[in-house]
Structure formats: structure tokens, C-alpha cells
């Protein structure tokens, strides 16, 4: 199927989602892999991981053109090689998402809602967070919290952050789509963020962005 949405959030930011229905040969024919990409691709042992990797490159080409490429820092955080935009990537099951912005730092997470997430809720929820007691929405509500925390974890560069202790999602009434607030509080960070959530089939998707200066990359 390929790209199922290409949504301009504003004049600076664009969100794309790709549904993986292609085989490896088809996706390989759609992308141009540089030397680093080929090395990473060959290092994956499973076809599913290879499909995810190629779908990211195919979606990026759809959003920015085939010349766009991704590099990673020591913490495996992705950046565009030319440093022209902030980027955040997420994939789960058959969906891949990319969020890009020229002047807003970004974080996105999507999850296929398949597992019994209630069984691990205490590992990522804290006492300030409230989950609906309505069974019809409880699973989705939990996944929104999980995705929101992952998105904030990414936008804050991950280091030294506990998803349970340092990230709090303010209580909200769950709907099919909406806006929520989250706070990241560590020794180095004390910031609030607006987050947007929605669902697509059996997926929960949450993204956030905040105006920042683009980092200066020293990529060899």
C-alpha cells in the first residue's frame, strides 16, 4: 500500500505514515541505499526488521525525495544527514511513521494494540496518572499513555529519563483523537508539552513537537 497519509501539520512540520504490504524486493526497488544503509540492512537477521528499515527509507523518500538520508548518533538517535530537519521515527507491526520539522523538535510513537498492556501498566504509569474504568476504552487509554511517554522520551533525547518516574501525562478523557499534556521532570529538564493522539485501525499514534534550534551535526 505504501504511504497512507502525508499530513502537513503547519508550514514547518510534516507527518507521514506507511503501511507495509510490500515484499523485500519491492521495497528495495523503491529506495536508494548508501553504503551505511547497506551495511545496516545486511546486519539485520530477520525479514521483519529489514522490512521496517526499508519502509522508513521509502517513506522518507516520499516525504522529502530520494536524496534524503538518515544517520545515527552514539545513542542510535536518528538525524537527517544534511541537518535540515528534526526527525522522529516509529514502527510497529505493519505501520511505519516519520515526523519531520525544520524548526520544531519532534517525537512520535505508534503501537499496535495487541498485547495485554494492563499487565505491565505499573511499569510505566505513576500515581498522578488516571486511566478510565470503562472497559471499552481502557486498553486504548493505556496505549495512549505508553505512546505519549515514548514520544516525550524521544523528543528529550532519552538520556537519564525514567518513563514512569520522570514523565507524567495529565488526566484526560479518552476519545478517538485529541490533544493532551505531558510533563518531563528530571534534574536537567522541567518542561511541559502538548501531544496529539489518534487511532488507525488497531494502532495508537501519539506525536509532539516544540520549537527548538536545529543541532549542528559533525557527521563524517
Backbone bond lengths (Angstrom), bond angles and torsions (degrees), N, CA, C in turn:
res aa  C-N    CA-C-N  psi(-1)  N-CA   C-N-CA  omega(-1)  CA-C   N-CA-C  phi
1 X - - - 1.470 - - 1.516 111.26 -
2 X 1.347 117.69 -38.94 1.453 120.15 179.99 1.511 113.12 78.31
3 X 1.322 116.26 -144.17 1.465 121.83 -174.27 1.524 110.13 -70.14
4 X 1.331 116.60 121.99 1.462 120.48 -179.80 1.523 111.74 -103.98
5 X 1.344 117.42 -14.42 1.453 119.93 173.46 1.512 109.64 -154.35
6 X 1.303 114.94 141.39 1.460 123.75 175.36 1.514 105.10 -138.60
7 X 1.327 115.67 95.80 1.460 121.10 -167.39 1.522 110.86 -115.68
8 X 1.330 116.16 119.66 1.461 120.86 176.51 1.529 108.38 -83.51
9 X 1.327 116.07 111.76 1.462 120.70 -177.16 1.524 111.37 -74.33
10 X 1.329 115.89 -33.84 1.464 123.90 174.27 1.528 106.43 -163.96
11 X 1.319 117.88 -167.04 1.462 119.99 -177.43 1.524 112.66 -70.95
12 X 1.323 117.78 -11.66 1.462 121.29 -176.89 1.532 113.56 -106.41
13 X 1.323 117.59 -25.92 1.471 120.96 -165.54 1.522 112.39 -124.92
14 X 1.345 115.36 144.21 1.454 122.07 179.69 1.531 109.61 -138.55
15 X 1.320 115.95 139.19 1.466 122.89 179.71 1.524 108.44 -120.09
16 X 1.319 115.99 130.12 1.452 120.65 177.59 1.516 111.64 -126.60
17 X 1.324 117.17 146.55 1.467 122.64 176.48 1.525 108.56 -131.31
18 X 1.329 115.51 135.00 1.466 122.48 -178.78 1.518 109.47 -119.83
19 X 1.320 117.42 131.69 1.462 121.52 175.26 1.528 108.12 -99.48
20 X 1.329 116.01 119.94 1.462 120.99 -175.26 1.534 110.24 -81.37
21 X 1.309 115.06 106.80 1.465 120.80 174.88 1.527 110.76 -127.23
22 X 1.333 116.70 -2.16 1.459 122.31 -178.95 1.534 110.65 -86.49
23 X 1.342 116.29 160.34 1.455 119.90 171.10 1.530 108.68 -90.71
24 X 1.330 116.40 177.06 1.460 120.20 -175.83 1.521 112.58 -61.12
25 X 1.324 117.25 -43.65 1.462 120.28 -177.68 1.525 111.24 -63.16
26 X 1.317 116.37 -39.43 1.464 119.53 179.61 1.519 111.04 -64.85
27 X 1.337 116.55 -46.39 1.464 119.64 179.58 1.530 111.39 -65.08
28 X 1.324 117.12 -39.10 1.464 120.15 178.15 1.522 111.31 -60.51
29 X 1.315 117.09 -34.44 1.463 120.54 179.68 1.524 112.55 -73.10
30 X 1.328 116.46 -13.32 1.465 120.88 -176.47 1.517 113.72 -96.77
31 X 1.335 117.45 -8.20 1.461 120.43 -174.34 1.523 111.08 -127.46
32 X 1.322 115.23 160.87 1.466 122.19 174.06 1.524 107.60 -115.56
33 X 1.323 118.07 109.18 1.455 122.20 -177.27 1.523 110.16 -93.89
34 X 1.350 115.99 130.66 1.461 119.65 174.12 1.532 109.10 -83.91
35 X 1.318 116.27 -177.05 1.460 119.88 -177.08 1.512 113.81 -59.43
36 X 1.331 116.58 -43.86 1.471 120.39 179.10 1.531 111.19 -63.77
37 X 1.330 115.70 -41.76 1.464 119.96 178.70 1.524 111.13 -61.39
38 X 1.322 116.65 -44.57 1.470 120.82 -178.87 1.530 110.86 -62.23
39 X 1.334 115.57 -39.04 1.468 119.83 179.21 1.523 110.76 -64.85
40 X 1.321 116.95 -44.43 1.462 120.90 178.44 1.527 110.67 -63.86
41 X 1.324 115.33 -44.89 1.465 120.63 -177.69 1.529 110.94 -59.40
42 X 1.309 117.32 -44.99 1.461 121.52 -179.24 1.531 111.91 -67.48
43 X 1.339 116.00 -21.51 1.459 119.86 -178.88 1.518 114.04 -78.97
44 X 1.346 117.90 -12.56 1.460 121.33 179.37 1.522 109.98 -82.58
45 X 1.320 117.01 130.03 1.466 120.93 -178.02 1.527 112.77 -88.11
46 X 1.341 117.05 -26.05 1.471 119.71 -176.49 1.524 110.95 -102.08
47 X 1.318 115.45 145.56 1.460 120.71 177.18 1.524 111.87 -64.87
48 X 1.332 116.43 -34.52 1.460 119.37 -179.52 1.524 111.36 -63.02
49 X 1.334 116.14 -39.90 1.472 119.19 177.98 1.529 110.67 -68.43
50 X 1.322 116.66 -36.82 1.466 120.45 176.95 1.525 110.95 -64.61
51 X 1.331 116.53 -40.33 1.460 120.29 178.20 1.527 111.27 -63.18
52 X 1.333 116.27 -41.90 1.462 120.12 177.41 1.526 110.51 -60.31
53 X 1.318 115.81 -47.36 1.460 121.60 -178.19 1.533 110.88 -59.39
54 X 1.318 116.48 -46.90 1.459 120.09 -178.88 1.528 112.02 -69.41
55 X 1.329 116.94 -35.27 1.465 119.35 179.59 1.524 111.28 -65.44
56 X 1.331 117.15 -34.31 1.464 120.65 175.63 1.526 109.70 -61.75
57 X 1.346 116.83 -46.43 1.469 120.31 -179.46 1.525 111.07 -66.97
58 X 1.338 117.50 -37.42 1.459 120.42 178.58 1.524 111.17 -66.21
59 X 1.327 116.35 -41.79 1.465 120.13 178.54 1.520 110.92 -67.28
60 X 1.317 117.08 -41.50 1.465 120.08 178.30 1.530 110.54 -60.84
61 X 1.325 116.98 -41.02 1.468 120.78 177.60 1.521 110.75 -63.36
62 X 1.324 116.36 -37.48 1.462 120.81 177.77 1.526 111.15 -64.76
63 X 1.328 116.43 -37.42 1.463 120.99 -176.21 1.524 113.18 -82.05
64 X 1.348 116.93 -38.56 1.464 120.48 -172.32 1.522 114.80 -124.22
65 X 1.308 118.55 -11.90 1.453 121.38 -175.61 1.524 111.29 106.14
66 X 1.331 116.40 161.39 1.461 121.11 -172.82 1.520 114.33 -69.81
67 X 1.325 117.81 -16.07 1.469 119.74 179.75 1.528 112.80 -77.07
68 X 1.332 117.54 -15.84 1.464 121.02 -179.71 1.529 110.16 -69.60
69 X 1.345 116.37 136.90 1.462 119.73 179.07 1.522 110.15 -142.61
70 X 1.323 114.28 159.06 1.467 121.81 -174.30 1.519 110.16 -112.58
71 X 1.338 115.80 139.50 1.461 122.36 171.05 1.525 107.52 -124.91
72 X 1.343 116.46 166.64 1.462 121.04 -176.61 1.521 109.86 -129.49
73 X 1.344 115.52 146.06 1.464 118.82 175.03 1.529 109.62 -88.20
74 X 1.332 115.83 -173.05 1.470 120.06 -176.21 1.520 113.17 -63.35
75 X 1.351 117.54 -22.23 1.464 121.97 178.74 1.525 112.20 -95.32
76 X 1.337 116.06 11.38 1.462 122.76 179.06 1.524 112.57 67.08
77 X 1.326 116.66 25.09 1.465 121.47 175.29 1.528 108.55 -84.70
78 X 1.350 117.32 131.73 1.465 119.20 -176.79 1.524 113.27 -80.43
79 X 1.316 114.74 147.46 1.469 123.40 172.86 1.519 108.02 -139.64
80 X 1.322 117.10 156.27 1.449 120.10 168.86 1.521 108.53 -77.14
81 X 1.322 116.72 138.32 1.459 121.01 -176.61 1.530 111.66 -58.72
82 X 1.338 117.63 -37.57 1.461 119.49 -177.74 1.529 113.08 -84.46
83 X 1.339 117.08 -1.89 1.460 120.49 176.95 1.509 114.88 67.18
84 X 1.328 117.78 17.99 1.463 120.73 -173.08 1.521 113.87 -80.55
85 X 1.320 117.27 -19.88 1.463 120.85 -176.05 1.524 111.23 -148.53
86 X 1.316 115.28 153.83 1.453 120.43 164.90 1.520 107.69 -74.02
87 X 1.333 116.42 150.65 1.467 120.21 179.50 1.526 110.06 -142.68
88 X 1.323 116.05 142.65 1.463 122.30 170.95 1.516 107.34 -136.81
89 X 1.334 116.01 142.08 1.458 122.28 -173.29 1.526 109.78 -129.97
90 X 1.320 116.07 143.23 1.470 120.16 173.26 1.513 108.96 -148.33
91 X 1.344 116.34 146.48 1.453 119.78 173.70 1.528 109.38 -148.04
92 X 1.318 114.75 147.29 1.462 121.51 179.28 1.524 108.20 -156.99
93 X 1.339 115.61 128.81 1.465 121.52 178.00 1.533 109.66 57.70
94 X 1.331 119.03 -107.56 1.469 121.49 -175.93 1.528 113.62 -110.26
95 X 1.319 118.12 8.09 1.464 120.03 -179.88 1.523 111.70 -116.21
96 X 1.331 115.22 143.19 1.460 123.50 172.96 1.523 107.62 -126.78
97 X 1.322 117.13 139.03 1.465 120.56 178.94 1.518 110.16 -131.58
98 X 1.329 115.43 147.40 1.459 122.80 174.94 1.518 108.00 -134.82
99 X 1.324 116.40 134.66 1.458 122.62 173.77 1.521 107.64 -119.24
100 X 1.343 116.62 127.76 1.462 122.85 -176.32 1.521 110.34 -127.33
101 X 1.325 116.48 146.06 1.460 120.11 175.30 1.518 110.48 -154.50
102 X 1.331 115.82 143.36 1.463 119.95 178.85 1.524 112.19 -80.33
103 X 1.323 118.29 -27.70 1.462 118.84 -177.46 1.521 114.36 -137.78
104 X 1.333 117.43 10.16 1.459 120.83 178.73 1.520 109.45 -124.27
105 X 1.315 115.47 125.06 1.460 119.45 175.20 1.529 107.55 -66.81
106 X 1.335 117.27 143.47 1.459 119.64 -168.91 1.529 112.05 -132.85
107 X 1.329 114.86 156.03 1.456 122.21 173.89 1.513 108.85 -149.30
108 X 1.321 116.98 133.75 1.469 120.88 179.26 1.518 109.30 -140.65
109 X 1.327 115.54 145.84 1.454 120.44 174.29 1.518 108.91 -146.67
110 X 1.319 115.59 138.93 1.463 120.95 172.57 1.517 108.52 -132.00
111 X 1.315 115.64 148.67 1.463 121.25 -179.49 1.519 109.97 -140.96
112 X 1.328 115.23 138.19 1.459 120.93 171.52 1.520 107.64 -79.53
113 X 1.335 117.08 124.38 1.462 121.03 -171.24 1.533 110.98 -85.55
114 X 1.323 115.56 76.57 1.459 119.70 -175.11 1.523 113.48 -113.34
115 X 1.314 117.29 -36.36 1.466 120.16 -173.15 1.527 111.50 -82.40
116 X 1.306 114.81 168.68 1.466 120.93 176.68 1.528 107.82 -82.47
117 X 1.309 116.21 79.50 1.459 121.26 -173.08 1.526 111.84 -65.19
118 X 1.328 117.31 -24.06 1.464 120.18 179.94 1.529 111.16 -61.62
119 X 1.325 116.79 -28.43 1.464 120.78 -178.12 1.515 112.76 -69.10
120 X 1.344 117.13 -21.99 1.478 120.08 179.97 1.523 112.25 -115.54
121 X 1.335 116.44 11.67 1.465 120.52 -175.42 1.527 112.97 -56.31
122 X 1.325 116.97 -38.52 1.467 119.94 -177.68 1.527 112.77 -67.04
123 X 1.326 116.83 -14.43 1.461 120.11 178.98 1.531 112.15 -79.22
124 X 1.357 117.32 -19.57 1.466 118.13 -179.48 1.529 114.12 -126.90
125 X 1.328 118.82 -13.42 1.464 120.98 176.96 1.525 110.95 -92.37
126 X 1.336 116.54 146.93 1.462 119.90 172.61 1.529 110.06 -114.89
127 X 1.299 116.21 176.03 1.467 121.47 -170.40 1.528 113.19 -65.51
128 X 1.340 117.86 -20.95 1.464 121.42 -178.49 1.531 112.54 -81.20
129 X 1.314 116.67 -12.54 1.458 120.48 -174.17 1.527 111.36 -95.94
130 X 1.324 115.69 140.18 1.461 121.12 -174.32 1.536 110.46 -119.93
131 X 1.332 115.87 132.80 1.460 122.07 179.54 1.520 109.32 -113.97
132 X 1.329 116.08 137.06 1.455 120.65 -179.52 1.533 111.41 -57.71
133 X 1.310 115.76 148.83 1.459 121.46 176.35 1.526 111.58 -95.65
134 X 1.331 116.63 -0.85 1.469 121.12 177.79 1.523 108.21 -77.65
135 X 1.313 117.46 113.65 1.471 122.06 -173.54 1.522 113.20 -55.87
136 X 1.329 116.75 -35.14 1.460 121.41 -177.23 1.532 112.39 -61.01
137 X 1.328 116.04 -30.67 1.472 120.16 -174.98 1.527 113.46 -112.23
138 X 1.329 117.44 -6.42 1.463 120.37 -171.52 1.540 112.71 -61.18
139 X 1.318 116.66 -45.50 1.466 120.23 -178.78 1.526 110.84 -62.01
140 X 1.323 116.33 -46.74 1.467 120.75 179.14 1.524 110.91 -62.54
141 X 1.326 116.72 -40.54 1.472 121.60 179.18 1.530 110.71 -60.62
142 X 1.313 116.26 -42.54 1.463 120.88 177.76 1.522 111.11 -63.99
143 X 1.330 116.51 -42.73 1.463 119.45 -179.85 1.523 111.85 -66.47
144 X 1.322 117.59 -34.90 1.464 119.69 175.93 1.528 110.00 -60.61
145 X 1.320 116.73 -44.67 1.465 120.52 177.26 1.528 111.19 -59.97
146 X 1.319 115.93 -46.06 1.466 119.71 -179.48 1.526 111.19 -61.53
147 X 1.335 116.80 -48.63 1.462 120.67 -179.15 1.528 111.63 -64.86
148 X 1.332 116.12 -40.07 1.463 119.67 179.01 1.524 111.21 -61.41
149 X 1.315 116.11 -41.36 1.463 119.72 -179.98 1.531 110.86 -68.44
150 X 1.321 116.85 -38.24 1.455 120.04 176.85 1.528 110.89 -64.40
151 X 1.330 117.03 -41.51 1.461 121.26 178.84 1.528 110.87 -62.66
152 X 1.326 117.59 -41.45 1.459 121.24 178.64 1.529 110.97 -70.72
153 X 1.307 116.31 -36.79 1.464 121.40 175.60 1.526 110.21 -57.94
154 X 1.333 116.41 -41.53 1.458 121.12 179.93 1.524 112.01 -71.21
155 X 1.310 117.61 -44.47 1.462 119.79 -175.86 1.526 111.75 -66.76
156 X 1.334 115.97 -24.06 1.470 120.86 179.19 1.529 112.12 -97.58
157 X 1.331 116.67 12.39 1.470 122.77 173.53 1.522 114.77 69.13
158 X 1.329 117.77 17.24 1.464 123.77 165.21 1.534 116.24 71.46
159 X 1.301 119.58 -40.04 1.465 121.11 -168.37 1.529 112.33 -62.41
160 X 1.331 115.71 130.36 1.460 122.03 173.37 1.507 114.91 70.00
161 X 1.328 118.65 21.39 1.461 121.51 -177.15 1.522 110.01 -116.12
162 X 1.340 115.57 127.44 1.456 121.89 172.10 1.522 108.06 -96.24
163 X 1.328 116.92 122.79 1.461 120.51 -178.54 1.524 111.27 -59.32
164 X 1.313 117.56 -35.81 1.461 120.72 -178.98 1.527 112.25 -80.50
165 X 1.335 117.10 -46.55 1.460 120.60 -172.28 1.529 113.75 -84.33
166 X 1.320 117.14 -34.91 1.464 120.53 -170.09 1.524 114.67 -103.66
167 X 1.325 117.74 -8.31 1.463 120.80 179.78 1.517 109.80 -122.66
168 X 1.333 116.03 126.60 1.462 121.58 -179.73 1.519 109.86 -126.77
169 X 1.327 116.00 129.17 1.459 122.45 174.69 1.525 108.07 -98.24
170 X 1.321 116.24 123.84 1.459 119.97 -178.80 1.530 110.27 -65.37
171 X 1.343 117.61 145.30 1.471 120.53 -179.42 1.526 111.98 -55.53
172 X 1.335 116.57 140.37 1.462 121.12 179.60 1.518 109.20 -152.28
173 X 1.325 115.26 156.59 1.465 121.81 175.67 1.517 108.48 -86.21
174 X 1.313 117.05 122.24 1.462 120.60 -174.79 1.526 111.55 -74.28
175 X 1.335 114.99 135.66 1.465 123.74 175.29 1.523 107.51 -132.07
176 X 1.322 117.06 -179.50 1.466 119.02 176.59 1.519 111.18 -63.50
177 X 1.334 116.96 -34.82 1.456 122.38 177.84 1.520 108.60 -151.46
178 X 1.324 116.46 151.99 1.448 118.74 -179.67 1.517 112.46 178.57
179 X 1.323 115.40 -171.51 1.462 122.68 -179.91 1.522 109.03 -122.24
180 X 1.308 117.07 138.34 1.458 122.79 -179.35 1.524 109.21 -133.77
181 X 1.342 115.10 172.55 1.468 120.42 179.47 1.516 109.18 -121.47
182 X 1.319 114.92 141.42 1.448 120.60 176.33 1.518 110.76 -135.07
183 X 1.330 116.01 152.44 1.464 120.62 179.33 1.521 109.81 -127.41
184 X 1.331 114.73 138.25 1.462 121.84 174.24 1.523 107.37 -112.99
185 X 1.327 116.03 122.45 1.465 120.81 -175.46 1.526 109.26 -133.00
186 X 1.318 115.71 107.87 1.463 122.37 174.44 1.518 108.36 -132.42
187 X 1.324 116.24 -173.47 1.466 119.88 176.56 1.522 111.72 -64.01
188 X 1.349 116.50 -25.60 1.465 120.94 -176.15 1.528 113.85 -107.82
189 X 1.333 117.27 -18.32 1.466 121.45 -173.59 1.525 109.87 -129.08
190 X 1.324 115.71 136.97 1.464 120.99 171.99 1.529 106.95 -147.58
191 X 1.341 115.65 83.49 1.457 120.64 -173.05 1.512 111.69 -136.83
192 X 1.342 114.89 149.39 1.455 121.29 173.16 1.527 109.43 -106.67
193 X 1.327 115.75 149.28 1.452 121.83 -177.14 1.521 110.13 -134.92
194 X 1.329 116.23 144.49 1.458 121.64 168.10 1.522 107.91 -88.70
195 X 1.315 116.64 134.86 1.459 122.12 178.18 1.523 109.81 -126.18
196 X 1.330 115.83 149.38 1.454 121.73 178.77 1.529 108.33 -118.80
197 X 1.320 116.37 136.69 1.464 119.57 -178.89 1.529 110.29 -128.96
198 X 1.314 115.17 154.02 1.466 121.62 175.40 1.517 108.07 -159.95
199 X 1.323 115.51 174.00 1.456 119.76 176.54 1.528 108.91 -128.53
200 X 1.336 114.40 148.87 1.460 121.17 175.01 1.520 106.24 -134.21
201 X 1.323 116.52 115.32 1.459 120.51 -172.73 1.530 109.04 51.67
202 X 1.336 117.63 -118.38 1.464 120.44 -178.61 1.533 111.88 -104.62
203 X 1.326 116.46 29.94 1.466 121.68 179.15 1.525 110.44 -113.49
204 X 1.317 115.58 144.71 1.457 122.28 168.56 1.520 107.79 -106.20
205 X 1.328 116.90 135.15 1.460 122.73 -178.94 1.524 108.91 -129.76
206 X 1.331 116.73 130.37 1.465 121.85 177.13 1.522 108.86 -134.49
207 X 1.335 116.03 136.92 1.461 119.51 177.39 1.520 110.88 -140.47
208 X 1.321 115.00 157.08 1.456 121.49 179.07 1.518 109.27 -147.04
209 X 1.329 116.92 158.11 1.458 122.00 177.42 1.518 109.39 -153.57
210 X 1.328 115.06 154.15 1.452 120.07 -178.97 1.517 108.79 -153.85
211 X 1.337 117.21 136.55 1.457 121.17 -176.58 1.523 110.51 -63.03
212 X 1.323 115.29 126.52 1.463 122.97 179.76 1.520 107.85 -145.97
213 X 1.337 116.11 170.70 1.458 120.80 172.03 1.528 108.76 -89.36
214 X 1.324 116.62 138.90 1.458 120.41 177.07 1.516 110.21 -64.54
215 X 1.342 117.41 137.55 1.462 120.03 178.44 1.523 111.02 -71.45
216 X 1.321 116.04 151.66 1.460 120.76 173.82 1.512 108.01 -90.57
217 X 1.327 115.22 116.96 1.463 120.06 -175.31 1.526 110.73 -93.62
218 X 1.306 115.16 144.30 1.456 121.22 174.71 1.515 108.05 -116.06
219 X 1.327 114.35 76.45 1.458 121.19 -176.04 1.523 109.05 -99.83
220 X 1.320 116.97 125.21 1.455 120.88 179.23 1.525 110.13 -93.20
